[in-house]
Structure formats: structure tokens, C-alpha cells
């Protein structure tokens, strides 16, 4: 009998149980924190052990609700996006637009994929696009199907494209800006080499996604019959559908401008898409009741993806409540302290990759690790600029792999792809990314990349 792969919820709950067991063996410890320019950072030489507080059965079962509480803003963001796009889809506007795109690009699906991956990569490299990719995924699924590709291709365009840019970012204020500031480097310094890094990673990503998708391409979906979600039953773009598309286009432009210039976060984006749902429903002819019904249906359909975010956070809830997160970080840093510089780079890189499983937040990981690893780099002869790049790679590469990354798991739920199927797709690219990252780090070390 063929063994079944456990459901994502079962896997994550298993990780929570393992984390709870680990707290009985890992000593509790903590670093002192100080405030630096409005942010809380770690004092590098302040680690000390504290009273053990291992997790018990109660903490295991409370990890899920506590995880939901800590990630409530992301959970409800997902619900609202699901509702908003259900309304937009019900107007038939996206289907009509996709129909037009496919007609214009028939036979050139690979060009469409390549261009879109580059655009998403630019978003990750400049405005730190990550959670924002979720709003694009429903439309990307429709586009992929119309071009003869599957849901994994749709997810790859948005999630992996933005992930490549995020890891190789040159202007990301949430990773490069924060980490360089904490390390004492001029903010956004070293942009020349970072542009090379971004170009290399994006090229590898585009080639991999295009080749992977080409091998699995089927006949494009051409069923244009009316559906329950398209009462108009027409694939042509009339005035109503154009007005819906203009609302959606304006909203997506607001996402970019808001993130770059107005400091928008999850709350502002959530409110934006509530407005999109209302305007799209009314302009698209659904009426007040129809708009509300479609919104509720969409939110209900995405419930699994929303809930998985809180479950994924449960692992971190266990570690943080038991005060073992800092102990793990301290052990990692100690392991590379006396190694030669070239090997230390690989060690620092490995620490950052592993740390992303514990601290999925990019700025949070910078605040935790850079105050420790930057002085460590000084001791072993590695420039702080190279250390920041190691942090970037460690934080960015596994964002579209680790099941503890909430927005990524929500994205898989949106495109209805299991984590297990996604791993089969992404694993070779993960190896390429991590290997390429090590080569780029060694190059930056050999060129004594600075200013220091």
C-alpha cells in the first residue's frame, strides 16, 4: 500500500510537538536587548542562562491559538484578500482579460512567464514584496491555465519570482536597509555588486521556471462557457469589466506606491482590498447583496490557508515561551567563531539559513542576528558587508520553502498546491540558490567588499 504524505496541518502540528520535546533538552538562555535608533537589538556578549521553562502538553495545544493571535493581522489579511478576489472573479473581468492576453500571446507562454518573473523579482528587490504577492496569485492561476501551465507555475511566477528578488535585493528597506543600519554600514551601500547578485539569481530563477514549466505544459484551457462565477457568460471586455479592471489596476499601483512612499503595511493593504471588493462588486453589476455573498464565499474558501499561518507560528511560540531561541542562536555563533575566514563565511551563511526557520521575519532576523554576527565577522576577517549579504541569502532563499513562513503557506493554499508537491518542484532550485549564494559570498570576501 502506498504511504500517504501527511496533511500540512499534521506536519506542522508534528513540528510543534518536536519543538516542545526539544525544550526539555535545550538549556534556556537569553541575550540582553538594547534600543538602537528605535529598534530593539541584541547585546552581542550578553548571553546568559535563565531558569528552564520547558513546554508541556498544555503549551502544545495552546501553541495554535497563540500563533493565530500573534499573526492575526496576516490571517485576516488573507481572509480579506480571498473575499475581495472572489468578488472580482465573479464579475468575469479577470477571465475576460486573461482571454485577451492569451489570444495576444498564444504560443509565447514562455515569454510571458519570463517577463512576469523578472517583474516580481524587481518587486522583491526594491519594495520587499513578499506578502503582497498573495493578491496576484488568483489571477496568475487563471493566466497559467489559459497558457497551458499548472498551478505550480502560477505560484512560481509570483512567490519564487519575488523570492529571488527578495534574497538578492539591492534596495529592500526591510532587509538590506535594516541590516546595514544595525551593522553600522551606510544604508544601501555596495549597490553595484548587489545588482550583479540580483541579476544572477533572477536569471537562474527565470531559466529554471521556464524549463520546468515547458516539460509539463499541456493544452491551454479554452473553455469559455459561462460559469457560476461569471453570470455575464462573456469573455469580451465591456464597459463594466473595464471599470472593474481599472479599479484593480489602481489598487495594485497603490500597493506599490503605498509600500514605497507611504509606509503602508498589512493593515493598509487589507483596507485597500475591502474597498476593491465594494467598488468591483457594484461596478461589475453584482449589487450590494451579490457583492456581500461573493465576499463571504471567497473568505470561506481561503479559511484553510488563513489558519495554517497561525499553526506555522506555533513552533516559534513554543521556542520563545521556553526561552531557547537565543540559546540556539548562541550555539550557532559559537560554532563558527574560531574557524578560518572562508569557512566562517559558510558557517555564518548556514546559521542564517537555519535561523530563518526560527525567525521568518526579515527585519526580526536582522535585529536578532546582525548584532552578534557583525562583531563575529570582524574577529574572523570577514567584512560586515559580506555578513549582511549572508543574512540576505539566509533570510530570503528559504522563504518559499520553509513551512513556518506564514505568507508562503497561505500562498500555497491560494493556488491549491500542497507543500509536499511544492517541495518536489522547488528543491532543485533551492539547491541552486544556496550553492550560488555561497559562491557569491566567497567572491565578495575575496574582493574585500566594503566599505568595511
Secondary structure, DSSP 8 states (H G I E B T S, - for coil): -------HHHHHHHHHHHHHHHTTTS--EE--EEEETTEEEE-TT--EE-------HHHHHHHHHHHHHHTHHHHHHHHHHHHHHHHHHHTTHHHHHHHHHHHHHTT-HHHHHHHHHHHHHHHHHHS--SGGGHHHHHHHHHHHHHTT--HHHHHIIIIIHHHHHHHT-SS-IIIIIHHHHHHT--TTTTHHHHHHHHHHHHHHHHHHHHHHHHHT--------S-BTTBTT---S--HHHHHHHHHHHHHHHHHHHHHHHS---HHHHHHHHHHHHHHHHHHTT-HHHHHHHHHHHHHHHTHHHHHHHHHHHHHHHHHHHTT-HHHHHHHHHHHHTTS-HHHHHHHHHHHHHHHHHH---HHHHHHHHHHHHHHHHHHHT--HHHHHHHHHHHHHHGGGT-TT-HHHHHHHHHHT--HHHHHHHHHHHHHHHHHHHHHHHHHHHHTT-S--
